[in-house]
Amino acid sequence: MPASETPRLDRGDLLDGLRELIRSAHTERLTGVTIRIVGGAALRLAYFDRDTTLDIDAQIAPIDQLQPIIDRIATSRGWPADWLNNNAAMFLPSWGRRIDWETIFDDGDVSIEVAPIDALLAMKLLACRPGRDTPDITKLLALTDIRSLDTAEELFESFYPGEPLPDKAIRLLSRIFEIGLPPKPTAPPRLDLGGT
């Protein structure tokens, strides 16, 4: 499917897909299921309204047992095969400050968590894709009440020790602080992954 035809997922799609995954995991009697969500999907689900996303980047366990479920959901909904993918490991800080995951669903068999805003900001600053990450970074700065380059660097280095803040992030942050932060974004409605 050409990129222009790739379905984009809004918050309702994300919730519906996760609910279906939970139901299927229960039907197949899976236990110890953990999905840790990062990136745009985490922001959209838990923190603020934003553009749609192409996928959910996550750490998924047990991926071997969940992949057939993920594939079935993609096929039945006409979504990309990687609508829920196990690619988050490449984005996660690995030797800095520990990520304090926020649980959005846990029934004892299936646990779904999102990264907190401070970790998401550090990851967005690492990626710092021009234009694409700017709105998210600006909103995350407002939510964390970070108002200076020094404080942003401190946060970044706490998650990525020994790694300097990328030059493109420094330029972007300087511009954002020069303009000023927007008001804190309004949180989306409370998540409801129950009713499965």
N, C-alpha and C positions, 0 to 999 in steps of 0.2 A: 504494500500500500504506500503510495507516495506520501512524503511528509506532510504535504498540504491536506491530505485526507485523513491523517492520523487523528483519531478522536482525542479530544482534550477532556480531562476529568475535572468536574467541579466538586464542591464539597459533598453534595448529595450522592454523586457517583462514588466518591471515595468511601463514604459511609456504607452505601449499599454493597459495594464490593467486599468490604471488611465484614459486614454482617453475614453475607453469603459464605465467606471463608470460615467464619466462626461456626455457622450451622453445619457446613460440610465437615469440619474437623470433629464436631460432636457426633455426627452421623457415622463417621469412620472411627470413632472412639479413640481419637488421638489425644494424648496427654503431653504435658511439658512443652506446649506450643508457645513460642515467644516471638513477637514481631516488634522490633524497635525501629520507629519511623524517624527519618531525618528530612532535611530539605524542604522544598515547597509544600509537599503534602503535610508535613508536621505543622508548618506555619498555617496552612489553610484549615486544617482540622482543629487546631487548638488555640491559635493565638490571634489571627486577624484575617479579615477578608483580603483576598489577593486574586490575581489572575488564576485561571485554571492551570492544571499541570498535566504532563504527559504520563506520569507514572508515580509510584510510591517507591522511593529508595528506602531500603530497610535492611536490618539484620534479621534473618529469618531462621528459626530452628523449630523443628527438624526440617531442613529444606527438602531432603529427599522424599519425605512423606507429604509435604505440602505442595510441591511443584505440580503434581497431577491436578490438585484442586485449583491452583492458580491458573493452570492451563485451561481447565474446563470453564472457569469463570470468564476468562478472556474470550474463549470461543463463543460461549453463549451470549455474551454482551457485545461482541464485535470490537473488543478492545485489543490493543497490542499485546503480544505474548508476554512482554515485560512490564505490564501494568503494575504488578507488584514484584519487585526484583530484590535480589540479595546483594546489591552493589554498595550498600552503605559502608562496608568495611573500608573502602578506599577513601572515604571522606572523614572517618572518625579519628579524633586525636588518639594516639596509641600510647604515649608515655608521659603525658602531662596530667593535668587535673582530671579527676574522675568525673564522668558524666553522671549526674543525678537524674536518671530517667523519670519521667512523669507518667504514671499509669493512667490510661484512659479506659481500660477494660481489663478485668481479671475475674474469671469464674472458677479458678483453681485448675482448669485444664488448658485454657487459652489466656494468654496475657498479651495485651497490646500497649505499647508505651511510645511516647514521643520524647525527643530530646528537648531539654529546657532551653529557654530563650538565650541564655548566655553561651551555651555550647553551639546553638544554631548561628549566633552572631559570629563566633570564632570561625566556624566552618564557611560561612558566607564570605568573611574577610579573606580566608585562604583562597577561595575560588575567585572572588571578585570579578565576575564576568561583566564587562562594561555594558551599561544599560539594563541588562537582564537582572542583575543582583541589586542594583541601586535602590529600587523601591523597598525591597525586603530589608536591606541593611539600614536604610533610614528609619523604618518602622521599628526594627530591633534596637537601634540606638535609643529611640524614644522610650521603648518598653524597659530597657535596662537603665535608663537615665544617664547614659554615658554622653558627656558633653565636651570631651577634649580628646585630642589625639593621644596624649600620654595615657589616659585611662583606657582607651580602646586598645593601645599597644599592650598595656598590662594584662587586660583580659585575654587578648590573643596569645600572649606568651605564657599565660598560665595553662592554656590547653596545648600549646605547641612550643614547649620550652626549647630554646636553642635555635628556633626558626624565626628569622626576622619577619615582621609584617611586610607583605609584598609592596613594592613601590607603587603599583597601581592602586592598592588599598589605601596607602598613605595619601596619594593624590585625591582619591575619591572622598576619603574622610575629611581632608582639609577643606574641600569644596562644600561638603555637607555642613560642617561646623561653621563655615563662613556664611552660608545661607541661613542656617538655624534649623533646629529640629522641628518637625511638625508636632501637633498634639499626639498624645498616646493613642494608638488605634483602638477602636472598640473591639472587644473580644467577641468571637462568634457565639451563636447559641450553644448552650451546654451540649456536650457530646452525648449521644445515646446509642450505644452499640448493643444494648440489651434488646429484649424482645426477639431474640434469635429463636 
